[in-house]
């Protein structure tokens, strides 16, 4: 039995948080001890955790405005890791933040430490981010979601790394409703943040709405842009057809009853929402942004890819799916193949195999 520790900021709603929760639950069922260490102050996890998974909160939240503050906080984090890991004695530490992986390895050399890049490294250009990326070769292994993200790291890190995409943990029936039998709903899920470009989705929907007034847009998620999104809905006069739904604990139910899923992001790490929508048989439209969508969608085979930042292109793609049910049905049916390639079991098996390989070195 190994003692596996997952290290992250929090377990609130988010892609990395969902992956950690799913893997932690899977690993305890394999007979391992699993601890999740969180840098945030104590909060109830958004995703369900097996009661056998131990949760530890370090309350190390900090906003660093300059290099001096960043250095001081890293020293505090290093000391906290050293004290904790000496007490709980992990065999493997998997950090979903590069910085914490480097600090964990420095703090406790008895454990094998595996880092992971969950965001778009092209957008992480602070001096501390760049410095930690260079130091990533000091850890024992590294997990990337895409080959594109892997290329931003030193060759020494790449040589000891692996690429594992996200899986999905939704419970989906074997037989699901076909495209034409679903509600005339366009759905999008994710954090309500500026980079997700909900403004483009609303502009596109305004065009679609004028052509087919029966369609509704439902936006699921929470975040700092919620007020602006609601204001744009008001300005566009879409109060009776576009709705901010908040968070849901049953996203599968919403996806399974909706026809079209839209992702308009300027950039991604690996979009869990798109994976889930494909698994649920939605006809999907996504911007061809770095990284993730083009790893999941083959254009016009299992979804439609459009240029990022282009509301007209999004509207055209949605309109094409509405006007051509055969294309939409074909894309939706082919998208469901992701249920096999990205099933939680297969992805968890790949994580476990890589972790075991690193642990045995």
C-alpha positions as CSV (number, residue, x, y, z in Angstrom):
1,X,0.0,0.0,0.0
2,X,1.3,3.4,-1.0
3,X,0.5,6.7,0.7
4,X,-0.4,9.1,-2.2
5,X,-0.8,12.8,-1.5
6,X,-2.5,15.2,-3.9
7,X,-1.5,18.8,-3.5
8,X,-3.5,21.7,-4.8
9,X,-4.9,25.1,-3.8
10,X,-8.5,24.1,-3.2
11,X,-11.2,21.6,-4.1
12,X,-13.7,24.2,-5.2
13,X,-15.4,24.0,-8.6
14,X,-12.9,23.6,-11.4
15,X,-11.2,21.3,-13.8
16,X,-8.2,20.3,-11.8
17,X,-10.3,20.0,-8.7
18,X,-12.6,17.6,-10.5
19,X,-9.7,15.5,-11.6
20,X,-8.1,15.3,-8.2
21,X,-11.4,14.3,-6.6
22,X,-12.0,11.6,-9.2
23,X,-8.5,10.2,-8.9
24,X,-8.5,10.3,-5.1
25,X,-11.7,8.3,-5.0
26,X,-10.4,5.8,-7.5
27,X,-7.0,5.3,-5.8
28,X,-8.5,4.5,-2.3
29,X,-10.6,1.8,-4.1
30,X,-7.3,0.3,-5.3
31,X,-6.2,-0.1,-1.6
32,X,-3.9,2.9,-1.3
33,X,-3.9,5.6,1.4
34,X,-4.9,8.9,-0.1
35,X,-4.5,12.4,1.4
36,X,-5.5,15.6,-0.3
37,X,-3.5,18.6,1.0
38,X,-5.0,22.0,0.2
39,X,-3.3,25.4,0.5
40,X,-6.6,27.2,1.0
41,X,-8.4,27.7,4.3
42,X,-11.0,25.1,5.2
43,X,-13.9,24.9,2.8
44,X,-16.3,22.1,1.9
45,X,-15.2,20.4,-1.3
46,X,-17.5,21.0,-4.3
47,X,-17.0,17.5,-5.7
48,X,-17.8,14.3,-3.6
49,X,-14.9,12.6,-1.9
50,X,-14.8,9.1,-0.5
51,X,-14.9,9.2,3.3
52,X,-11.6,7.3,3.3
53,X,-9.8,10.2,1.7
54,X,-8.1,12.4,4.3
55,X,-8.3,16.2,3.8
56,X,-5.7,18.6,5.2
57,X,-6.0,22.4,4.9
58,X,-2.9,24.5,5.3
59,X,-4.5,28.0,5.1
60,X,-1.6,29.4,3.0
61,X,-3.7,31.7,0.8
62,X,-1.7,34.8,-0.2
63,X,-1.8,37.5,-2.8
64,X,1.8,38.4,-3.8
65,X,2.2,41.8,-5.4
66,X,6.0,41.7,-5.9
67,X,9.0,39.4,-6.0
68,X,9.8,40.0,-2.3
69,X,6.3,39.0,-1.2
70,X,6.4,36.0,-3.5
71,X,9.7,34.9,-2.0
72,X,8.5,35.3,1.5
73,X,5.3,33.3,0.8
74,X,7.4,30.5,-0.9
75,X,9.5,30.2,2.3
76,X,6.3,30.0,4.4
77,X,5.0,27.3,2.0
78,X,8.3,25.4,2.1
79,X,8.3,25.3,5.9
80,X,4.7,24.2,6.0
81,X,5.4,21.3,3.6
82,X,8.5,20.2,5.5
83,X,6.6,20.0,8.8
84,X,3.5,18.3,7.3
85,X,5.3,15.7,5.2
86,X,7.6,14.7,8.0
87,X,4.5,14.0,10.0
88,X,2.4,12.2,7.4
89,X,5.3,10.5,5.5
90,X,3.9,10.3,2.0
91,X,5.4,7.9,-0.6
92,X,4.3,10.0,-3.6
93,X,3.2,13.6,-3.8
94,X,1.3,14.8,-6.9
95,X,1.1,18.6,-7.2
96,X,-1.3,20.2,-9.6
97,X,0.7,23.4,-9.4
98,X,4.3,23.5,-10.7
99,X,5.5,25.8,-7.9
100,X,4.2,23.6,-5.2
101,X,5.7,20.5,-6.8
102,X,9.2,22.2,-6.8
103,X,8.8,23.3,-3.2
104,X,7.4,19.9,-2.1
105,X,10.5,18.2,-3.5
106,X,12.8,20.6,-1.8
107,X,10.9,20.2,1.5
108,X,10.7,16.4,1.6
109,X,13.2,14.3,-0.5
110,X,12.0,10.9,0.8
111,X,8.9,11.1,-1.4
112,X,8.7,10.9,-5.1
113,X,7.2,14.2,-6.3
114,X,5.2,14.5,-9.6
115,X,4.2,17.9,-10.9
116,X,1.4,18.7,-13.3
117,X,0.6,21.6,-15.6
118,X,-3.2,22.2,-15.7
119,X,-3.4,25.7,-17.3
120,X,-2.0,27.2,-20.5
121,X,1.7,27.8,-19.8
122,X,1.9,30.4,-22.6
123,X,-0.2,32.7,-20.4
124,X,1.8,32.2,-17.3
125,X,4.7,34.6,-17.8
126,X,5.3,36.1,-14.3
127,X,8.9,35.9,-13.2
128,X,8.0,33.4,-10.5
129,X,6.2,31.2,-13.1
130,X,9.1,31.2,-15.5
131,X,11.6,30.5,-12.7
132,X,9.5,27.6,-11.3
133,X,9.2,26.2,-14.8
134,X,13.0,26.1,-15.1
135,X,13.2,24.4,-11.7
136,X,10.6,21.7,-12.7
137,X,13.4,19.3,-13.7
138,X,14.1,18.9,-10.0
139,X,10.9,16.8,-9.5
140,X,10.7,13.1,-10.2
141,X,8.0,13.2,-12.9
142,X,5.6,15.5,-14.6
143,X,2.1,15.1,-16.1
144,X,0.9,17.3,-19.0
145,X,-2.6,17.4,-20.5
146,X,-1.4,18.1,-24.0
147,X,1.8,17.9,-26.0
148,X,1.4,21.6,-26.7
149,X,1.8,22.5,-23.0
150,X,4.7,20.1,-22.7
151,X,6.8,22.0,-25.2
152,X,7.0,25.1,-22.9
153,X,9.0,23.1,-20.3
154,X,12.7,22.3,-20.2
155,X,13.9,19.3,-22.1
156,X,15.0,17.6,-18.8
157,X,11.4,17.9,-17.6
158,X,10.0,16.6,-20.8
159,X,12.1,13.5,-20.8
160,X,10.7,12.3,-17.5
161,X,7.1,13.4,-18.3
162,X,4.0,11.9,-19.7
163,X,0.9,13.3,-21.4
164,X,-2.5,12.3,-20.0
165,X,-5.7,14.1,-21.0
166,X,-8.6,14.7,-18.6
167,X,-11.3,12.0,-18.3
168,X,-14.9,12.4,-17.3
169,X,-16.6,11.1,-14.2
170,X,-20.2,11.7,-15.1
171,X,-22.7,8.9,-14.8
172,X,-24.2,8.5,-18.3
173,X,-26.8,5.9,-19.4
174,X,-25.8,3.6,-22.2
175,X,-28.7,4.8,-24.3
176,X,-29.2,8.6,-24.5
177,X,-31.6,10.9,-26.3
178,X,-30.8,11.7,-29.9
179,X,-30.1,15.2,-31.1
180,X,-33.6,15.8,-32.6
181,X,-35.4,14.6,-29.6
182,X,-33.6,17.0,-27.2
183,X,-34.8,20.4,-26.0
184,X,-33.9,23.4,-28.2
185,X,-31.2,24.4,-25.8
186,X,-27.7,25.8,-26.3
187,X,-25.6,25.1,-23.2
188,X,-22.2,26.2,-22.0
189,X,-20.5,25.3,-18.7
190,X,-17.5,26.6,-16.9
191,X,-16.1,29.3,-14.7
192,X,-17.6,32.7,-15.5
193,X,-14.3,34.4,-16.3
194,X,-13.3,36.8,-19.0
195,X,-11.1,34.3,-20.9
196,X,-14.1,32.1,-21.5
197,X,-15.6,34.8,-23.7
198,X,-19.2,34.5,-22.8
199,X,-19.7,37.9,-24.5
200,X,-19.0,36.1,-27.8
201,X,-21.5,33.4,-27.0
202,X,-24.2,36.0,-26.2
203,X,-23.5,38.0,-29.4
204,X,-23.7,34.7,-31.4
205,X,-26.9,33.7,-29.7
206,X,-28.5,37.0,-30.4
207,X,-28.0,36.2,-34.1
208,X,-29.4,32.7,-33.7
209,X,-32.3,33.9,-31.6
210,X,-33.4,36.2,-34.4
211,X,-33.4,33.3,-36.8
212,X,-35.0,30.7,-34.5
213,X,-36.8,32.2,-31.5
214,X,-37.5,28.7,-30.0
215,X,-33.9,28.2,-28.9
216,X,-32.7,29.0,-25.3
217,X,-29.2,29.6,-24.0
218,X,-28.3,28.3,-20.6
219,X,-25.0,29.3,-18.9
220,X,-23.9,27.1,-16.0
221,X,-21.1,28.2,-13.7
222,X,-20.0,30.9,-11.3
223,X,-17.3,33.5,-11.3
224,X,-16.3,37.1,-11.4
225,X,-17.9,37.9,-14.7
226,X,-21.4,36.9,-13.6
227,X,-22.6,40.5,-13.3
228,X,-21.3,41.6,-16.7
229,X,-22.8,38.6,-18.4
230,X,-26.2,39.4,-16.9
231,X,-25.9,43.0,-17.9
232,X,-25.0,42.0,-21.5
233,X,-28.1,39.7,-21.6
234,X,-30.1,42.8,-20.6
235,X,-28.5,45.1,-23.1
236,X,-29.1,42.5,-25.9
237,X,-32.7,42.1,-24.9
238,X,-32.3,38.4,-24.2
239,X,-33.8,38.2,-20.7
240,X,-36.5,35.8,-21.9
241,X,-34.1,33.4,-23.7
242,X,-30.6,33.5,-22.2
243,X,-30.1,32.5,-18.5
244,X,-27.2,32.4,-16.0
245,X,-28.1,29.2,-14.1
246,X,-25.4,29.1,-11.5
247,X,-23.6,25.9,-10.4
248,X,-25.2,22.5,-10.7
249,X,-24.4,19.2,-9.1
250,X,-26.0,17.3,-11.9
251,X,-24.4,18.7,-15.1
252,X,-25.0,15.4,-16.9
253,X,-28.7,15.9,-16.6
254,X,-28.4,19.3,-18.2
255,X,-26.1,18.2,-21.0
256,X,-28.1,15.1,-21.8
257,X,-31.2,17.2,-22.5
258,X,-29.5,20.0,-24.5
259,X,-28.8,19.9,-28.2
260,X,-25.7,22.2,-28.7
261,X,-22.7,22.9,-26.5
262,X,-20.5,26.0,-27.1
263,X,-17.0,26.8,-25.9
264,X,-15.7,30.2,-26.8
265,X,-12.5,30.4,-24.8
266,X,-9.4,32.4,-25.8
267,X,-7.3,29.7,-24.3
268,X,-7.6,26.5,-22.3
269,X,-5.6,23.9,-20.5
270,X,-7.8,20.9,-21.3
271,X,-11.5,21.8,-21.3
272,X,-13.4,19.4,-19.0
273,X,-16.7,21.0,-20.0
274,X,-16.1,20.1,-23.7
275,X,-15.2,16.5,-22.8
276,X,-18.3,16.1,-20.7
277,X,-20.5,17.6,-23.4
278,X,-19.1,15.3,-26.1
279,X,-19.6,12.3,-23.8
280,X,-23.2,13.3,-23.3
281,X,-23.8,13.5,-27.0
282,X,-24.2,17.2,-27.5
283,X,-23.3,18.7,-30.9
284,X,-20.3,20.8,-30.0
285,X,-18.9,24.1,-31.3
286,X,-15.6,25.2,-29.9
287,X,-13.0,27.9,-30.7
288,X,-9.8,26.4,-32.0
289,X,-7.7,27.8,-29.1
290,X,-4.6,26.5,-27.4
291,X,-4.7,24.0,-25.7
292,X,-7.2,21.2,-25.8
293,X,-10.1,21.6,-28.3
294,X,-8.1,20.5,-31.4
295,X,-6.9,17.4,-29.3
296,X,-10.6,16.5,-28.8
297,X,-12.4,17.6,-32.0
298,X,-11.8,16.6,-35.5
299,X,-13.6,19.4,-37.4
300,X,-16.9,18.3,-38.9
301,X,-16.5,14.8,-37.7
302,X,-17.3,15.0,-34.0
303,X,-17.8,18.7,-33.6
304,X,-17.1,22.1,-35.2
305,X,-14.0,24.2,-34.6
306,X,-14.1,28.0,-35.3
307,X,-11.4,30.8,-35.0
308,X,-11.1,32.3,-31.5
309,X,-12.5,35.7,-30.9
310,X,-15.1,35.6,-33.7
311,X,-18.7,35.8,-32.7
312,X,-19.9,35.6,-36.3
313,X,-18.0,32.3,-36.8
314,X,-19.6,30.9,-33.7
315,X,-23.1,32.0,-34.8
316,X,-22.5,30.5,-38.3
317,X,-21.4,27.2,-36.8
318,X,-24.4,27.0,-34.4
319,X,-26.7,28.0,-37.3
320,X,-25.2,25.3,-39.5
321,X,-25.9,22.6,-36.8
322,X,-29.5,23.9,-36.4
323,X,-30.1,24.0,-40.2
324,X,-28.5,20.6,-40.9
325,X,-29.8,18.0,-38.4
326,X,-27.9,15.3,-40.2
327,X,-24.6,17.0,-39.6
328,X,-25.5,17.8,-36.0
329,X,-26.6,14.2,-35.3
330,X,-23.5,12.8,-36.9
331,X,-21.2,15.1,-34.9
332,X,-23.1,14.3,-31.7
333,X,-22.9,10.5,-32.3
334,X,-19.2,10.6,-33.1
335,X,-18.5,12.8,-30.1
336,X,-19.7,10.0,-27.8
337,X,-16.7,7.9,-28.7
338,X,-14.9,10.0,-26.1
339,X,-16.8,7.9,-23.5
340,X,-14.4,5.1,-24.3
341,X,-11.1,7.0,-25.0
342,X,-11.5,9.4,-22.0
343,X,-13.4,7.2,-19.5
344,X,-12.4,7.8,-15.9
345,X,-11.2,4.2,-15.6
346,X,-8.8,4.5,-18.6
347,X,-7.5,7.8,-17.5
348,X,-7.1,6.7,-13.8
349,X,-5.3,3.6,-15.0
350,X,-2.9,5.8,-17.0
351,X,-2.3,8.0,-13.9
352,X,-1.8,5.0,-11.7
353,X,0.6,3.3,-14.1
354,X,2.8,6.4,-14.4
355,X,2.7,7.1,-10.6
356,X,3.8,3.5,-10.0
357,X,6.5,3.8,-12.6
358,X,7.9,7.0,-10.9
359,X,7.6,5.5,-7.4
360,X,9.6,2.5,-8.3
361,X,12.6,4.4,-9.7
